[in-house]
Amino acid sequence: MVAGKSGLHWPVTVGEGNDATNLALTSVQEELVEAAIDTGTPLVVVVLSGRVHTPNRVIDLGNAVVQLYPPGEEGGNGLADVLTGATNPSGRLPISLPRSVGQVPVYAGPRAEGDRALLFGDYVDSPPDALRPLGHGLSYTTFAYGAPDVRGSTTAEPVMATVKIRNAGECAGDEVAQLYCRELAASVARPVHLLVGFTRVGLAPGRSRRVTFTVQKCAS
């Protein structure tokens, strides 16, 4: 089932110049997903978005959820390849999805202590973290990470971070390895975590590879 309806020409519910006061799927789309689930049919929900949604109910109800942004002329073929297993998905979220419109803005790298209330922490009705964070994404296989090896001698020299990645599943796939850092001793508030590197690694089942990130001083 495809939900969202993104585009540039009216009528659409998501797209340039089409504003909304709520980030949930517009109109009765969530009820439609619920009705389809009630039939007992396994359901993959494709959320076609031109903006941030809060797809909480869809994630809870669907057997799987595919986040699709306006894909262009070959988007239908690419989506079909992912849904049928001809291509193993390896995409990662370029944004963080909020749990509620009341969380907006949900930053990819919130500053330390800036993502929660000063006294009591969480919202009274919701956790403060993102529903799905920047960089989230699943695959038809699984990847196992070894212990990281981090080397750095002085604050003026790059930090080298190496990790071994193994395809622990039964089919070939690409893993997008991501390196995040946090500066604990700074004169100003810094992000809780900051993306400083990423790379795509293609692995056959059972195969492994070592990946090394080089973090320059200005990236920390």
N, C-alpha and C positions, 0 to 999 in steps of 0.2 A: 504494500500500500504506500502510495506517495502522498505526503502531506506538505503543506507550506505554501505552495503556489507563488513562486517568485518570478518577476519579470519587469519589463519597462512599460508595457501597454495595458491599459485598463480593459477588463477588470482583473486586478491582482491584489493579493493581500500583503505582499512583501515586495518592496522595490523602491526605486527612486521616487520621492515625493509621496509615498504611501506610509503615513505615520500611524502609529497605534499607541493606545494608552496601556496596553497589556502585552507582555512578551510571550504569553502562551499561544499555542496555535489558534488561529482566528476562527470564530464562529463555532460550528459543531464538529470540528475535525477530531477533537479528542473523543467525543461521544461516538464518532464513526469508528475510531480505532477500538474502543471498548466493545462495540457491537460485533466487529469482526473477530475479536478475541473470544467473545462468547460463543461463537460457532465451533470453537475447538480446533480451528485451522491454525497451524503454525504460521506466525506472521512476522515478516521483516518490514519494518517501517522505514521508508526513505524520507527524511526531512529535508525538503528543498528550501533553503533559506537564502534570503538576500540580506539578512541582519541577524542579530543574536536572538535566539529563542530560549524559553525556559521549558524544555521538553520533559519535565519530571514524569508526568503521567505516561507519556509514550515510552520512556525508558523502563518504567515499572511494568508496563503491560506487554510490550513487544518481546518476541523471542530474540530479536536483534534490531539494532537501529543503525542506519547509515546516514551520516551527515553529508549532504550534498549541497554545494554552492553552485550558482549558475554555471553550467559546465561547458557551454559552447556546442558546436555542431556535432562533435564526436562524443558528447557526454552520454548519450543513450547507449552507445556501444560499450563505452568504458564501464558504465553502471551494470550493464548486462554481464560483462566479464567478471565483475566482482561478485555479483549475486549468484552466478552459476559456478563459481570457483575456478574459472579459466584463468583468472588473475588473483593472486593473493594480496589483499589490501594492505597497504603500508602507510596510508596517509595519517597525518597527525593534526590535531586541532591547532589552527593559527591564533585562536583566541581562547579565553576562558568563558564557559557558559555559567551564568548565574542561576541560583535556585529560584529566585523571585525578582520581579522588577524592583522591589524595594532594596535589593543589594547593589543596584547599579550606582556607580561604576564598579565592576569587578576587574581589578588590575591583574595583569599577568604576573607582575612582581611587586606586590604591595609592600610599602615601607614597614619596617619593624614596628609592631604594636598599632599600625594604622588600619588593620583589618578587623578590629574588634573594639567594643566599648571599653572605656578606661577602667570602670569598676567591676563589671560583672561578666565581661568577655563576650559570650555568644549573644545573638538575638534571643528574645524571649520565646520566639516561635520557630527558630531555624538555626542550624549551624552557620557560621560565618564564611566557611570556605566555599569554593566554586563547586557547582554540580559536576562539571567535568573541567579539569584545568588545561591550560595551554600545554600542548604536546601530547594530550591523551589520544590513544588510538589502539585498536585491537587488530588481530591477525588470525588467520586460520591455523597458525602454528604457535608455538611458545618459544621464548628465548630466555636463557639462563645467563646471569651475569656473575662473574667471579669477583673476588675482593679487589677493589681498586688499588693501584700502586701510584701514589702521588709523590712527586719529587720536586723540591724547590729549596734553594739554599739561601737566597737573599731576596728582599723585597724589590730589588732593582732588576732581577732576572725572571724570565718566564717560568711558570709552573707547568710541569709535565704530568699529566694524569693518564694512566694506562689501565685498560680493563679488558678482560677476556669475555667474549660473547659467544655463546653456543646455541645452535638451533636444537632445542630439546624436543621438538615435535616430530610429526610424521610427514610433513610436506615442506618444500622449499619456500623461502620467503625472505623479504627484506625487513630488517630491523632499523629503526631510526634511533640511534643512540644519542642521548642528550646529556649534556653536562651543565649542572647548575652549581652556583657558588653563593656563599653568603659571607659578608665582611663583618666580623664580630667586634673589631676594635676600630671604630671610626669616629670622627669628630661631629659628623652629622648622621641623621637616620638614613640607613641604607635599606634596600629591598630585602625581604625575608629570604627570597631566593631569586637569582638572576641567571637567565640562560646565557651561557658564555660560549657554547659550542654544540654542534650537532653534526652527524654524518650518517649516511645510509650504508648499511652493510647487507649484502646478499649472501645467504647461507643455505646450502643443501641440508637435509636432515642429518643430524649427528655431527656436522662440521662446526668448527669454531674459528674465531679470528680475534687477534688483539688489535684494539683501537687505541690510538694515542691522541690526546688533545693537548694543544699548546696554548696556555692562557697567558697573554701578555699582561703586564702590570696595569695598563689602563683599562682592562676589561673587568677588573675585580671591584 
